Amino acid sequence: MLARRIIPCLDVRDGQVVKGTQFRDHEIVGDIIELAQRYRDEGADELVFYDITASSDGRTVSTDWVTRVARVLDIPFCVAGGIRSLAGARAILHSGADKISINSPALENPALITELATEFGSQCVVVGIDSRQENDGYFVKQYTGDPDKTRATRWGTVEWAREAQRLGAGEVVLNCMNQDGMRQGYDLAQLRLARAALTIPLVASGGAGTPAHFRDAFRDAGVDGALAASVFHKGTIKIPALKAQLIADGISIRP
Amino acid sequence: MLAIVDSGGANIASVRFALERLGVRSELTADPAVIRSAERVILPGVGSAVEGMKRLHAKGLVECVRGLTQPVLGVCLGMQLLFESSAEGPVDTLGLIPGRVALLPDSPGIQVPHMGWNTVQIAKPVALLDGIEAGARFYFVHSYAGPANEFTLASCTHGTAFAAIVQRGNFSGVQFHPERSGPAGARLLQNFVEGRA
């Protein structure tokens, strides 16, 4: 049976791994290669690297660190941040990344999802969605890497997730912004809505604080992967202990 | 020398790096003469069957790959191209292994693409799996898959069963990504390099 994935997320700014709370106040966590290898050794199933400033600055991620990561890593990894063209995606994938994730550029130009899926296959194309709960609904935000540039879009979250799938996305990472960095648990209600709307894999992001939060996301929201950053960077949750607990809880996990 | 067929697909760098980690010298090449003279050949590939075959045709490599007599390992799309055809598009693939590659059906709880770490069920002795513990997980990421048939050495199940490791004569293929499957995948590549295929 396919294992549910534990995915540490490394936010990258200027070649360093950083972490903020609710997308603000970033502090340096460590070196990209060192952290990537540490998480691999601890049993991470996949890694995501987000160049958090690239999209709002209008830059594309540089590929030199992607190559360095690909040389040492023997688990899959995804790169996100400012990829807005076939050429940009090709550079990242040919540097050794397994998947690319697009967020703001997909909102600017939804046809990009189809172009990427046609060229590289849907399995390489992840659409990241930053979603905030407002009043009674969930809405998609754009350019969240910089709070001064963050803006609303016309999309409801579930509608955009469904549209991304229709256009050829192979996976959706749903960042629940209200929960990000709060460690109060994933937004299960929102994840359930997205899960019910999609036939492609869904990854939960934002809010992990305890091993039980991962269990709930897998068991109660049916997500395929759970992404977290600060609990891993700060050592609040150790991946081997987390996986042992999830296996004891009856979740399908790669030991 | 081990030749990696430069078919222009996306996972070429990661296959090359995985061999580097094993201390194996490889050459990334689209030169038919170099490929023909290599001791072993890896056919990587990510993307669609149509694009993959287009790239092989454009580089004049279709007959070259079909005619190889040394051990050949297809990886992911590279394995799917060993079959006769694919539901992914109107294209004849290499036709080295009987069967048609089909889309994996999704259903509640079975998401497609099949993405993540899964186990394989061994149908026949698999030298490529020498030294790898039973129940080891490999990393899969694909929407299409080859049929489990008499050339299947190991299958995988994601809703339905499909070919995970195939072999016919000197041609082998793995649907998962050994270059991204941790120590088990590294051992599989080592087995291929050392002639256990």
Interface residues (C-beta under 8 A of the other chain):
Chain A: M1 L2 A3 R4 R5 R40 D45 E46 T67 A70 R71 V72 D74 I75 P76 R90 L93 H94 S95 G96 D98 K99 T118 E119 F120 G121 S122 Q123 C124 G170 E171 L198 T199 I200 P201 L202 G222 D224 G225 R254
Chain B: A10 N11 I12 A13 S14 F17 A18 E20 R21 V46 G47 S48 E51 L77 D106 G109 Q111 V112 P113 H114 M115 G116 W117 N118 T119 R137 Y139 F140 V141 H142 S143 T157 H158 H177 E179 R180 S181 G182 P183 G185 A186
